[in-house]
Each structure stands twice: as C-alpha cells, then as structure tokens.
Amino acid sequence: MYNSENLTRLKKMDGLAPEVMKAFWAFDKAAVAEGAIPVKYKELIAVAVALTTQCPYCISIHSGNARRAGAVDAELTEAGMIAAALRAGAAVTHATHALLS
C-alpha cells in the first residue's frame, strides 16, 4: 500500500482541488517555518508525531528535513523514544477505562 511513487500523485490532487491544496501547502510550509520554535525542533516534533501516526511518508519526509536542519541520529532516536513513551502512556492511562468501579 505504501509506495513513495504514490507521492507523485500529489500533483494530480493539486489540479483536482487547486484551492484546497494551495491552502494546505501554504499551511504545511508555515507550520514548519522558523518561528518561536527553531526548524530543527519542529521537524523533530514532526518525526515524533509521524511515528505515532505511523505514516511512512511523513517519517521519511520529516526525518530527512530534520537531518537537513541539523538533527543527528541521537536526536532522531530520542524523538522516537518520546513518541514511544507517549503511545505507551496512552495505553496505560486508557487501561483505567477497562477497570470496574
């Protein structure tokens, strides 16, 4: 199902829904632009989120972007461990719903 060649279809989507896609690309660009949070940290956040949503496209894109922004393997690994801790924490806290009062 996941194949990087699928991303070439984004151009087709740009043509099929030009206004919405234009707005999406502008938002996407603005979200990771330099601001109060530096680009490298934003991309590391994006990697962690991508790992929790398990989107291979996002993992690949944002890992590459993070590296281009100066992130090193240790930082990417720590971002991954933060994502893992949040996923595990969510399972632990949601387990309380399984307990009877």
N, C-alpha and C positions, 0 to 999 in steps of 0.2 A: 504494500500500500504506500509506504513512504519511499519516494524516489526523488532525488534532487532535481531531476528533469521536470517534475511537476511544477517547480517554481517558474519555469519558462511560461507557464500559462497565466502568470500574473499580468503579463502584457495584454492578454486577451481580456482578462477581467477589467483592466484599465479602460478598454474600449467598450465593454458591455455596460459598465456602470461608472462612467467617467467622473461625475461629480462626487459620488460617494468615495470612489477610490482616490481621487485627488485629495479629498479631505482626510482620508485615512493616512495617506503617505505624508501629508503635512503634519498630522498629529504624531505619527510614528517618529518622524525626524525631530520634532520639537521635544518629544518625551525624553530622548536620549542626548539632546544637545547640552553643551556646557551650561551650567547654572549654579545654584547653591550647592548641588552635588556634582563633583567632577565626573567627566565622561567615563573614566575607568571604573569608578564605583557604580555608576548607573548600569554599565554593561555587566559588571559582576552581579548586580541585583537581577538583571535580566537573565543571566545564566541560571541563577538560583530559582527564579520563577519558572524558567523553561524546564528545568529538571523536575520541578513539582508538577507541572502540567504535562510533562513527558512528551514535549513536542520536539522531535529530532531536528526539524528545520530550524527552530528557534535556538536549540542548543548549539547547533553548528554555526549559525549566523552570529549569535551573540558571543560565543567563545572566541571566534575569530575577531570580532570587533573589540572584545576585551583585550585580547593579545595586542592588537594594533594600538590600543590605548595604553599599553604598557603593563598589562597584567601578566603575571608569571604563573607557572604550574602550581606553586604553593597557594596562591590567591584563588585560582580556579578550584583547587581541591577544597579549600576552606569554604568557598561559596557552596560547593556541593554538599559539604557536611552540614552547613546551615540548613540547606534545603531538606536534607535527610532528617535532621533534628525536628524541623517543623512538621514534616509528614508524620514522623513517629509521635510527636507530641499531640498532633490532631487525633491520631488513633487512640492514644491513651486517654485524652480528655473525653472523646466521644464514647469510649468504653463505659463511661459513667451512665450513659443512656440505657445500657444493657442491664444495669443493676436494678433490682426491685427496691422500692422504697421501704 
